[in-house]
Amino acid sequence: MNKRNLIKILGSVLFVALFLIFSGSIYYNIKLEDQIYERDLQIKQLIEHTNTIDSIVGYEYDSLSNSFSFSYRLEDGEILTYQQVISENDGLSIHNTNLLIMEIEQRMAITYYEYVLKLLNEKYGFNLKLDSTYNMNPDRTIKSCMVD
């Protein structure tokens, strides 16, 4: 083998090696760009979430005690106090209890009027039924009943 052929073979090997290195660097460059894009997208989403949380939750850092204190804000930016939260919770509990009592009373009234209609139907041979609105007003009960 002569020198010229050896130089051509070494040149070809060097060219292929450089081409492979160049192709590999382009491939990894594209992968890194995709990762950077994904990272930037996640950072953008985190910033949006943080801004949303910051609009609701206020916090202060106390450097002396090395601690954070948090406060919550209402829609108008006013700081929500613990007493307001307790009052709101108590109000909701009372409201829910009242709704439950009303529902029980309505069910009892419907059952009562259905029983009375059953007795009237059996005793006098009527065929009275409550309409679909279950109107429980005593002076309108007969008006709200339908005869088959």
C-alpha positions as CSV (number, residue, x, y, z in Angstrom):
1,M,0.0,0.0,0.0
2,N,1.4,3.3,-0.9
3,K,1.4,6.5,1.1
4,R,-1.2,8.1,-1.2
5,N,-3.8,5.4,-0.6
6,L,-3.1,5.5,3.2
7,I,-3.6,9.3,3.2
8,K,-6.9,8.8,1.3
9,I,-8.1,6.2,3.7
10,L,-7.1,8.3,6.7
11,G,-8.7,11.3,5.2
12,S,-11.9,9.4,4.5
13,V,-12.0,8.0,8.1
14,L,-11.4,11.5,9.4
15,F,-14.1,12.9,7.2
16,V,-16.6,10.2,8.3
17,A,-15.6,10.8,12.0
18,L,-16.0,14.5,11.7
19,F,-19.4,14.1,9.9
20,L,-20.6,11.7,12.6
21,I,-19.5,14.2,15.3
22,F,-21.1,17.1,13.5
23,S,-24.4,15.1,13.0
24,G,-24.4,14.0,16.6
25,S,-23.9,17.6,17.8
26,I,-26.8,18.7,15.7
27,Y,-29.0,15.9,17.1
28,Y,-28.1,16.8,20.7
29,N,-28.5,20.5,19.9
30,I,-32.1,19.8,18.7
31,K,-32.8,17.7,21.8
32,L,-31.5,20.5,24.1
33,E,-33.6,23.1,22.3
34,D,-36.7,20.9,22.9
35,Q,-35.8,20.5,26.5
36,I,-35.2,24.3,26.9
37,Y,-38.6,24.9,25.2
38,E,-40.4,22.5,27.6
39,R,-38.6,24.1,30.6
40,D,-39.6,27.6,29.5
41,L,-43.2,26.4,29.1
42,Q,-43.2,24.9,32.6
43,I,-41.6,28.1,34.0
44,K,-44.3,30.2,32.3
45,Q,-47.1,28.0,33.8
46,L,-45.5,28.1,37.2
47,I,-45.3,31.9,37.0
48,E,-49.0,32.0,36.1
49,H,-49.9,29.7,39.0
50,T,-47.7,31.7,41.3
51,N,-49.3,35.0,40.2
52,T,-52.8,33.5,40.8
53,I,-51.8,32.3,44.3
54,D,-50.2,35.6,45.1
55,S,-53.4,37.4,44.2
56,I,-55.2,35.2,46.8
57,V,-52.5,34.5,49.4
58,G,-50.4,37.2,50.9
59,Y,-47.2,36.3,52.7
60,E,-44.5,38.1,54.6
61,Y,-41.1,36.9,55.6
62,D,-39.9,37.7,59.1
63,S,-36.0,37.7,59.0
64,L,-35.7,37.8,62.8
65,S,-37.6,34.6,63.4
66,N,-36.8,33.2,59.9
67,S,-40.4,32.4,59.2
68,F,-43.2,33.2,56.8
69,S,-46.7,34.4,57.8
70,F,-49.6,33.9,55.4
71,S,-52.9,35.8,54.9
72,Y,-55.7,35.3,52.4
73,R,-57.3,38.1,50.4
74,L,-60.9,38.6,49.3
75,E,-61.7,39.4,45.7
76,D,-61.4,43.2,46.4
77,G,-57.9,42.7,47.8
78,E,-59.0,43.1,51.4
79,I,-57.2,40.7,53.8
80,L,-59.4,37.9,55.0
81,T,-59.2,37.5,58.8
82,Y,-59.6,34.3,60.8
83,Q,-62.8,35.7,62.4
84,Q,-64.3,36.3,59.0
85,V,-63.6,32.7,58.0
86,I,-65.2,31.3,61.2
87,S,-68.2,33.6,60.7
88,E,-68.6,32.5,57.1
89,N,-68.2,28.8,58.1
90,D,-70.8,29.2,60.9
91,G,-73.2,31.0,58.5
92,L,-72.9,28.2,55.9
93,S,-73.4,25.5,58.6
94,I,-76.6,27.2,59.8
95,H,-77.8,27.7,56.3
96,N,-77.2,24.0,55.4
97,T,-78.9,22.9,58.6
98,N,-81.9,25.1,57.8
99,L,-82.1,23.7,54.3
100,L,-82.0,20.1,55.7
101,I,-84.8,20.9,58.2
102,M,-86.9,22.4,55.4
103,E,-86.4,19.3,53.2
104,I,-87.4,17.0,56.1
105,E,-90.5,19.1,56.8
106,Q,-91.5,19.1,53.1
107,R,-91.0,15.3,52.9
108,M,-93.1,14.9,56.0
109,A,-95.8,17.2,54.6
110,I,-95.9,15.3,51.3
111,T,-96.2,12.0,53.1
112,Y,-99.0,13.4,55.3
113,Y,-101.0,14.7,52.4
114,E,-100.5,11.5,50.4
115,Y,-101.8,9.6,53.3
116,V,-104.8,11.9,53.7
117,L,-105.6,11.6,50.0
118,K,-105.3,7.8,50.3
119,L,-107.9,7.8,53.1
120,L,-110.2,10.1,51.2
121,N,-110.0,8.0,48.1
122,E,-110.7,4.8,50.1
123,K,-113.5,6.2,52.2
124,Y,-115.4,8.2,49.6
125,G,-114.3,6.4,46.4
126,F,-112.5,9.5,45.0
127,N,-109.6,9.2,42.7
128,L,-107.6,12.2,43.8
129,K,-103.9,12.6,43.2
130,L,-101.3,15.3,44.0
131,D,-100.1,17.2,41.0
132,S,-96.4,17.2,40.0
133,T,-95.6,20.3,42.0
134,Y,-96.7,18.7,45.3
135,N,-98.5,22.0,46.3
136,M,-98.9,21.7,50.1
137,N,-101.0,24.8,50.7
138,P,-104.1,23.4,52.6
139,D,-106.6,25.7,51.0
140,R,-105.2,24.9,47.5
141,T,-104.7,21.2,48.0
142,I,-108.1,20.2,46.6
143,K,-107.6,22.7,43.6
144,S,-104.2,21.1,42.9
145,C,-105.6,17.6,42.8
146,M,-106.7,16.0,39.6
147,V,-109.7,13.7,39.3
148,D,-109.2,10.7,36.9
